[in-house]
Amino acid sequence: MVWKAVFYLIKKDNYLKASSLLIIICSISAIALNIEGTNCIRQVNSLVITENSLLEEQQQQQQENNSENNSVFSNQFQRQQEERRLQQLQEERLAQDALLQQSYELRKYCFLITNMYVYSLFGIIIGFILLVVWYIRYKQIWAWRKNKNNKP
């Protein structure tokens, strides 16, 4: 009788196998994705701070350029300084564009990680539902077998 019960649990019951595997695999992936998602969000938050600081610096430099453009440049030295500032502004704009592109790619990656984390949580929930279905079936089958064996 014990051998039949062990045989039934190991060989015949696919609900128990499927639910156990689903719970184990999804739990491991949820833990890994949670760690990766936390790191990703930290990186996005640090990029947002640098983006805001670059935007503020650019606005300040534009205000300085506007005030300097109002005065007359007669000296060649002042013209060279203005050209250097324009080159610096262009370099900063290129750097800012690269930073925005990096930020966009990082946000896309974080979105993907977050969705995978949520789906792994759904997998855990489905695994527990399968486990409950297995328990209900197991209880009914063994109750039926007990009743059948007790009747003479």
Backbone as numpy.savetxt, mean C-alpha at the origin, in Angstrom:
# Nx Ny Nz CAx CAy CAz Cx Cy Cz
-12.50 -46.57 14.44 -13.32 -45.37 14.44 -12.46 -44.12 14.44
-11.40 -44.14 15.22 -10.52 -42.98 15.27 -9.82 -42.81 13.92
-9.45 -43.92 13.29 -8.77 -43.83 12.00 -9.67 -43.24 10.93
-10.94 -43.57 11.02 -11.89 -43.00 10.05 -12.02 -41.50 10.25
-12.02 -41.06 11.49 -12.13 -39.63 11.77 -10.90 -38.88 11.27
-9.73 -39.46 11.49 -8.49 -38.84 11.03 -8.46 -38.83 9.50
-8.87 -39.93 8.88 -8.92 -40.00 7.43 -9.88 -38.94 6.88
-11.01 -38.79 7.51 -11.99 -37.81 7.05 -11.43 -36.39 7.17
-10.77 -36.09 8.28 -10.24 -34.74 8.48 -9.11 -34.42 7.52
-8.26 -35.40 7.24 -7.08 -35.12 6.42 -7.38 -35.27 4.93
-7.96 -36.36 4.52 -8.11 -36.65 3.10 -9.40 -36.12 2.49
-10.46 -36.22 3.19 -11.77 -35.96 2.58 -12.25 -34.53 2.72
-11.73 -33.77 3.65 -12.34 -32.47 3.92 -11.57 -31.34 3.24
-12.11 -30.87 2.14 -11.47 -29.79 1.40 -11.76 -28.42 2.01
-12.88 -28.29 2.71 -13.19 -27.01 3.34 -12.13 -26.64 4.39
-11.74 -27.60 5.17 -10.73 -27.35 6.20 -9.38 -27.00 5.57
-8.99 -27.73 4.53 -7.73 -27.43 3.86 -7.75 -26.04 3.23
-8.80 -25.77 2.50 -8.89 -24.48 1.80 -8.93 -23.32 2.78
-9.72 -23.45 3.83 -9.82 -22.36 4.79 -8.51 -22.16 5.54
-7.85 -23.25 5.91 -6.57 -23.12 6.62 -5.51 -22.48 5.75
-5.40 -22.94 4.51 -4.42 -22.35 3.60 -4.73 -20.88 3.32
-5.99 -20.57 3.11 -6.37 -19.18 2.84 -6.05 -18.27 4.02
-6.35 -18.73 5.21 -6.08 -17.93 6.40 -4.57 -17.74 6.58
-3.80 -18.79 6.42 -2.34 -18.70 6.62 -1.70 -17.79 5.57
-2.00 -18.03 4.30 -1.38 -17.25 3.23 -1.79 -15.78 3.31
-3.07 -15.53 3.51 -3.53 -14.14 3.57 -3.03 -13.43 4.82
-2.88 -14.14 5.92 -2.34 -13.51 7.13 -0.89 -13.10 6.95
-0.10 -13.98 6.36 1.30 -13.65 6.12 1.43 -12.47 5.16
0.64 -12.50 4.09 0.71 -11.40 3.13 0.17 -10.11 3.74
-0.83 -10.18 4.59 -1.35 -8.97 5.23 -0.30 -8.33 6.14
0.44 -9.15 6.86 1.49 -8.61 7.73 2.57 -7.94 6.90
3.01 -8.61 5.83 4.06 -8.03 4.98 3.57 -6.76 4.30
2.35 -6.77 3.79 1.81 -5.58 3.12 1.57 -4.44 4.09
1.22 -4.75 5.32 1.03 -3.70 6.32 2.36 -2.99 6.60
3.42 -3.75 6.73 4.75 -3.15 6.96 5.16 -2.31 5.75
4.99 -2.86 4.55 5.36 -2.14 3.34 4.51 -0.88 3.16
3.22 -0.98 3.46 2.33 0.19 3.35 2.71 1.29 4.33
3.10 0.92 5.53 3.53 1.91 6.51 4.78 2.65 6.04
5.75 1.89 5.51 6.96 2.52 4.98 6.65 3.43 3.80
5.74 2.99 2.96 5.37 3.76 1.78 4.70 5.08 2.17
3.82 5.02 3.14 3.12 6.24 3.57 4.11 7.21 4.21
5.08 6.70 4.93 6.11 7.58 5.50 6.89 8.30 4.39
7.21 7.57 3.34 7.94 8.17 2.22 7.09 9.23 1.52
5.80 8.95 1.35 4.92 9.93 0.70 4.81 11.18 1.55
4.69 11.01 2.85 4.60 12.17 3.73 5.88 13.01 3.70
7.03 12.38 3.62 8.27 13.14 3.55 8.40 13.86 2.22
7.89 13.26 1.13 7.93 13.93 -0.17 7.00 15.13 -0.22
5.87 15.05 0.43 4.93 16.17 0.44 5.55 17.38 1.12
6.29 17.15 2.17 6.94 18.25 2.89 7.97 18.92 1.98
8.78 18.14 1.27 9.78 18.73 0.39 9.12 19.43 -0.79
8.01 18.91 -1.30 7.29 19.58 -2.39 6.80 20.94 -1.95
6.21 21.00 -0.76 5.69 22.27 -0.27 6.81 23.28 -0.07
7.96 22.83 0.43 9.07 23.75 0.63 9.61 24.25 -0.70
9.66 23.38 -1.72 10.12 23.82 -3.03 9.16 24.84 -3.64
7.88 24.63 -3.47 6.90 25.58 -3.99 7.02 26.93 -3.31
7.23 26.92 -2.00 7.39 28.18 -1.28 8.65 28.91 -1.71
9.75 28.17 -1.91 10.99 28.80 -2.35 10.83 29.40 -3.74
10.14 28.69 -4.61 9.94 29.19 -5.97 9.10 30.45 -5.96
8.07 30.53 -5.15 7.25 31.72 -5.06 8.05 32.89 -4.53
8.91 32.67 -3.56 9.74 33.75 -3.03 10.71 34.25 -4.09
11.28 33.35 -4.86 12.22 33.78 -5.89 11.51 34.53 -7.00
10.29 34.14 -7.33 9.54 34.88 -8.35 9.21 36.29 -7.86
8.91 36.43 -6.59 8.65 37.76 -6.06 9.92 38.61 -6.10
11.07 38.03 -5.79 12.33 38.76 -5.86 12.63 39.18 -7.30
12.37 38.26 -8.24 12.62 38.58 -9.65 11.72 39.70 -10.13
10.48 39.71 -9.69 9.55 40.76 -10.09 10.01 42.12 -9.58
10.48 42.16 -8.34 10.94 43.43 -7.79 12.22 43.90 -8.48
13.09 42.96 -8.87 14.32 43.32 -9.55 14.06 43.73 -11.00
13.03 43.14 -11.63 12.72 43.48 -13.00 12.22 44.92 -13.13
11.69 45.48 -12.08 11.18 46.84 -12.12 12.32 47.86 -12.24
13.47 47.55 -11.69 14.60 48.46 -11.80 15.30 48.25 -13.15
16.04 49.23 -13.58 16.72 49.18 -14.88 18.09 48.53 -14.69
18.37 47.53 -15.55 19.67 46.88 -15.51 20.58 47.55 -16.53
21.56 48.25 -16.06 22.47 48.90 -16.99 23.84 48.27 -16.97
24.10 47.55 -15.97 25.42 46.97 -15.81 25.43 45.54 -16.33
26.49 45.15 -17.01 26.61 43.80 -17.54 26.71 42.77 -16.42
27.33 43.13 -15.32 27.44 42.24 -14.17 26.07 41.87 -13.63
25.18 42.83 -13.57 23.83 42.57 -13.08 23.08 41.67 -14.06
23.33 41.83 -15.34 22.70 40.97 -16.34 23.17 39.52 -16.18
24.46 39.34 -15.93 24.98 37.99 -15.72 24.39 37.34 -14.48
24.22 38.14 -13.43 23.58 37.62 -12.22 22.14 37.20 -12.51
21.45 37.98 -13.30 20.07 37.65 -13.65 20.01 36.36 -14.47
20.96 36.20 -15.39 21.00 34.97 -16.18 21.28 33.76 -15.29
22.16 33.91 -14.33 22.43 32.82 -13.40 21.19 32.45 -12.59
20.48 33.48 -12.16 19.26 33.22 -11.39 18.22 32.50 -12.25
18.12 32.91 -13.51 17.18 32.23 -14.41 17.58 30.77 -14.62
18.88 30.52 -14.75 19.35 29.15 -14.89 19.05 28.34 -13.62
19.24 28.96 -12.48 18.93 28.27 -11.22 17.45 27.97 -11.13
16.62 28.92 -11.55 15.17 28.69 -11.54 14.78 27.55 -12.46
15.40 27.49 -13.64 15.10 26.40 -14.56 15.55 25.06 -13.98
16.71 25.04 -13.36 17.18 23.80 -12.73 16.26 23.38 -11.59
15.79 24.36 -10.82 14.87 24.03 -9.72 13.54 23.54 -10.26
13.08 24.12 -11.36 11.83 23.65 -11.97 11.98 22.22 -12.46
13.13 21.92 -13.09 13.37 20.55 -13.53 13.43 19.59 -12.34
14.09 20.03 -11.28 14.16 19.19 -10.07 12.77 19.00 -9.48
11.97 20.07 -9.50 10.62 19.97 -8.96 9.77 19.04 -9.82
9.91 19.12 -11.13 9.16 18.21 -12.01 9.56 16.75 -11.76
10.85 16.53 -11.58 11.32 15.17 -11.28 10.76 14.69 -9.94
10.74 15.59 -8.96 10.20 15.25 -7.65 8.70 14.96 -7.73
7.97 15.73 -8.52 6.54 15.49 -8.69 6.29 14.14 -9.38
7.13 13.82 -10.37 7.00 12.53 -11.05 7.29 11.39 -10.07
8.31 11.55 -9.27 8.65 10.53 -8.26 7.51 10.39 -7.25
6.95 11.51 -6.86 5.85 11.49 -5.91 4.64 10.78 -6.50
4.37 11.04 -7.77 3.24 10.38 -8.43 3.45 8.87 -8.49
4.65 8.45 -8.86 4.94 7.01 -8.93 4.84 6.36 -7.54
5.32 7.07 -6.53 5.27 6.52 -5.17 3.82 6.42 -4.69
3.00 7.39 -5.02 1.58 7.33 -4.63 0.86 6.20 -5.34
1.20 5.96 -6.61 0.62 4.83 -7.33 0.99 3.52 -6.65
2.25 3.40 -6.27 2.73 2.19 -5.61 2.03 2.00 -4.26
1.88 3.08 -3.50 1.20 3.00 -2.21 -0.26 2.60 -2.38
-0.89 3.11 -3.41 -2.28 2.75 -3.69 -2.40 1.26 -3.96
-1.48 0.73 -4.75 -1.48 -0.70 -5.06 -1.25 -1.53 -3.80
-0.30 -1.14 -2.97 -0.01 -1.86 -1.74 -1.22 -1.85 -0.80
-1.86 -0.68 -0.69 -3.02 -0.56 0.19 -4.17 -1.46 -0.28
-4.40 -1.48 -1.58 -5.47 -2.35 -2.11 -5.16 -3.82 -1.89
-3.90 -4.20 -2.11 -3.54 -5.60 -1.88 -3.71 -5.97 -0.41
-3.41 -5.05 0.49 -3.58 -5.29 1.92 -5.06 -5.52 2.25
-5.93 -4.69 1.69 -7.37 -4.83 1.94 -7.86 -6.17 1.38
-7.39 -6.55 0.18 -7.82 -7.82 -0.38 -7.31 -9.00 0.44
-6.14 -8.88 1.03 -5.66 -9.97 1.88 -6.51 -10.08 3.15
-6.99 -8.95 3.66 -7.91 -9.00 4.81 -9.22 -9.68 4.41
-9.69 -9.40 3.20 -10.89 -10.09 2.71 -10.64 -11.59 2.60
-9.44 -11.97 2.20 -9.09 -13.39 2.12 -9.14 -14.05 3.48
-8.68 -13.35 4.51 -8.74 -13.89 5.88 -10.19 -14.08 6.30
-11.03 -13.09 5.99 -12.46 -13.19 6.35 -13.11 -14.36 5.62
-12.81 -14.52 4.34 -13.38 -15.64 3.58 -12.87 -16.97 4.14
-11.61 -17.01 4.56 -11.08 -18.23 5.17 -11.82 -18.60 6.44
-12.13 -17.60 7.26 -12.89 -17.88 8.48 -14.32 -18.31 8.15
-14.91 -17.74 7.11 -16.25 -18.18 6.70 -16.21 -19.63 6.26
-15.20 -20.01 5.47 -15.06 -21.42 5.08 -14.83 -22.33 6.27
-14.10 -21.83 7.25 -13.88 -22.61 8.46 -15.19 -22.85 9.21
-16.04 -21.84 9.27 -17.35 -22.01 9.92 -18.20 -22.99 9.14
-18.17 -22.90 7.80 -18.93 -23.85 6.98 -18.41 -25.26 7.22
-17.09 -25.43 7.30 -16.53 -26.75 7.58 -17.00 -27.25 8.93
-16.99 -26.41 9.94 -17.40 -26.84 11.28 -18.86 -27.26 11.29
-19.70 -26.52 10.60 -21.13 -26.88 10.55 -21.31 -28.22 9.85
-20.61 -28.40 8.72 -20.71 -29.68 8.01 -20.15 -30.83 8.85
-19.01 -30.58 9.49 -18.38 -31.60 10.32 -19.30 -32.00 11.46
-19.91 -31.02 12.08 -20.80 -31.30 13.21 -22.02 -32.10 12.75
-22.57 -31.75 11.60 -23.74 -32.47 11.10 -23.39 -33.91 10.70
-22.26 -34.10 10.03 -21.87 -35.45 9.59 -21.60 -36.34 10.78
-20.85 -35.82 11.77 -20.54 -36.66 12.92 -21.73 -36.87 13.82
-22.64 -35.93 13.87 -23.87 -36.14 14.64 -24.72 -37.22 13.97
-24.76 -37.21 12.63 -25.50 -38.22 11.89 -24.87 -39.59 12.08
-23.53 -39.65 12.04 -22.83 -40.94 12.22 -22.98 -41.46 13.65
-22.98 -40.56 14.63 -23.18 -41.01 16.02 -24.57 -41.59 16.20
-25.54 -40.87 15.64 -26.93 -41.35 15.76 -27.10 -42.68 15.05
-26.44 -42.85 13.92 -26.54 -44.09 13.15 -25.88 -45.27 13.90
-24.75 -44.97 14.56 -24.03 -46.02 15.29 -24.74 -46.36 16.60
-25.43 -45.42 17.21 -26.12 -45.68 18.48 -27.40 -46.47 18.30
-28.00 -46.41 17.12 -29.24 -47.17 16.88 -28.91 -48.62 16.58
-29.58 -49.54 17.27 -29.31 -50.95 17.02 -30.06 -51.50 15.84
